[in-house]
Amino acid sequence: MDLNEISKRLFCAKRLRGVVLSKAQTLDFLQDPDFYNYGVEQDRLLISMSAPMRRLQQKTQVFPLDVKAASRNRLTHSLEVQEYSRLIAFAMVKYANKTDLKPILPAMVSCLSNAALMHDIGNPPFGHFGESLIRDWLKKTVENRYISSEISLVEKDDLLTFNGNAQGLRLTNTIQGLNLTLGQYASVIKVPYTVKELLLGQGKGTSGNGIQGDFFSWSYANAGVFLSEKYLLDAIRENCNRDTRHPFATIIEYADDLAYVLADLEDSYDRGLVDKYTILKLCNNINEFSELDELKEYLSVDKIEKLFNEDKTQALFYLRDVISYFYIRDLALAINSDFETFVFTGEPDFSMGNYPGITTLKMLKDFENQHIYNHFEVQTLDLSGASYIQGLLGQYQKLLFESRENFEKELYAKGGKPFNMRIASRISRRHKKTYQEFMQSEQFSPIYLRIRLIVDYISGMTDTFAKSEYKVLNGIH
């Protein structure tokens, strides 16, 4: 595969609409499909200046509503993922086998950087726990006899697939109208299929027979595109010449794992959730299972303990650097062992060798699941967040049981029940506009769109705003 073919599969500078300067002027001539780097740089500006990007600074990483400025939030986490994804791109060039990737390195770095900034943009308040709470609410909602009679089966399945990745696509394109390049959108979709396609077995892994492999092993509940964004997925398939996962989406997922695992270990140590001796035991376990002498040497318990005794901060930095080096190197080697397949399918080939860096991070993830995420302090903070999200969903659920006529009145403050009219007035105009546009298209049932409206609004809140709104609606202020 030559560099031109690789570029066509990795980059697509086309947009659904041209570069819009005003309602009357669209600069389609700026959309040069061969000048992919220009489009990607435009995307960076659009992403960086968007409101959802700014909201990430008040969305949790592990410790919700934390007043400590040193703890990570979704924005700082995204910046760390950005840096690791860039390093992976450089490593791919360094360890390239047949194809010299240097000419497209700037575009790779830019596209990956943008994808990293976007990868958590659709996450609801209180992280993955908040995500699961919204899914639980949706499950109970669609099982209601009245709601169930008002939506189709495929709409019901689609609502049950709520996840931050698909919501991010909906948020940036449908709600915010960022109009990014199609290649950039493709680079952030983890599972490039709708729930309907997955249920019909149309998702393609390496073999083309359903979703297969470590990176295509999700249930249908993780569909990366809602039915409401199927139009965007169709445009990506048509213009980007791919119906499988984009390679950059895989790289971002690996960079995401690396960033959060290393950061959560550091933050948890700083807060006293884990101590030096627990970390030393972890290093010893890694060494026992590792087959690489070089890694054992760097992570020897004596060396790590000496560093902790001298400077605990430097010891943690050292651990981060060692683990990230071997992880990034091994990932780049696996990608380049069959680069052509990676470009076509988005799946690295780990069958050709031993990759201790990947194994080490997996052990670290297992360690954190046991010692950090199940810690009493973390779970206590999660429970506080749960009360806010469940409380908000419970209040806004009242809007689902109004007639279409009454709901429309309440939504635009023209009548209806006084309480419903007041809570509906708190939904942003942008969300209402999206709802109205879909209602006019008549593609989906009104109740489906009403549920989407509520989820769009609440999932877009920051942790602090969700807490504030909960207090207002429950008379705590």
C-alpha positions, 0 to 999 in steps of 0.5 A: 500500500503506497502513501497516497492510498494510506492518506486516503484511508486515514484522512478525509477533508470533506465536510457535510457542509462547506466552511460556513462564514454566515448563513448566506456564504459557504466557502466550498472552495476552501475544501481541498480534499488533497489538503487534509492537514488544512482541514484538520487544523481548522477542526482543532480551532472549532473543537478548542473554542466549543462550549462542550470543550470548556465544560470538560474542566468541571467534569470528573475523572475519578474524584467528583466535585473535588476542590483540589486543583491538582486532581485531574478532570476530564479536560486535563485528562484529555490533554494527557491523552493528546500527548500520549497519542502524539507519542504513539504517532512518532513511535509508529514512524520510528518503527515503520517497516515498509512504508515511510510515514514521515510525510504524513506525520504532521497530519497524523499528529494533528488528527490524533490531537483533535480526536484526543480532545474530543474523546470524552466530550460527550461524557455525562456528569460524574463520569462512567458512573453517571453514564451507567445511571442514565442507561438505567433510567433509560431502561426503566423509562422505555419499559413504561407501558405508555412510553413503550407504546409510543416508540418503535422497537428500534428506537427503544434499542437505540435509547438503551445504547446510550454512551459517552462516545456516541453522545459526543458525536451527537453533541459536536455535530448535531447539537453544536453544529461544529461541522468537522471534517468527516475524517475527524469524526471517523477518528473518534467513533469507537464502534462505527455502527448503529444498534440496528446494524449490530443486532443484524450482525453487520459489524465487521471485525478482521474476519468480516463475520460480526464483531470480533477481536479485543477491540470489537468485542462490545455488546450492542449497548456500545454502538458508536452512533445513534440512529439520529446520527446515521446520516453522518455515519453514511457520509463517512462511509461514502466519502472516507472509503471505510466501513470499519473502525478508523485506526486513529480511534483505536490509537486514542483508546490505547492512549486513553487507557495509558493516560487514565491508568497512570494518572489515577495511580498518581492521584490515588497515591497523593490522596492516600488511597494507596501507599508506597508498599502497595505500589512496590508489591505491584511492581514485584507482581509485574516483574514476576509475570514479565518475560522482558529482562529490560522491563524487570531491571527498570521496575526492580523493587529495590530501585523503586523503593530507593526512589520513593525514599528520596523523592516520592514525586520523582518515583511516580514520574519514573514509574509513569515514564517507564510504563508509558515507554514500553507500552507505546513502543509495543503498541507501535511495533504491533501496529507496524507488524501488519500496517496494511491490515491496521489501516484497513481494519483499525486493529493492531496485530498482537499475534506476532510477538510478545508485548510486555508493555501492553501486559503491564498496563493490563495488570495495572488496570486490574490493580486499580479496579481492585484498590482504587475504583472500589475504594470507600472514598471514591464510592462515597463521592459516586453516590453523591453524584448519583443522587444529583443525576437520578434526581434531575432525571426524575424531575424532567421525566414528568415532561414525557407524560404530557400530550404533544400539544401540552409539551410544546406549550410547556417547552416554549413557555406558552402554557401547560402545567406551571411546574413543567413549564418552569423546568422546560424553560431551563433547557437550552435553546440549542437543545430545543432547536435540535429537537424542533428540527428532528420533529419537523423531519418526522423521522422519529417518534415524538416521545423518542425525541423528547427522551433524547432532549432530556438526555441531551440536556442532563448529559451535557451538564458539568458536575457542579451545574448538575449539583446546583440544578438538583438543589434548585429543583429540590428547594435546597437553595 
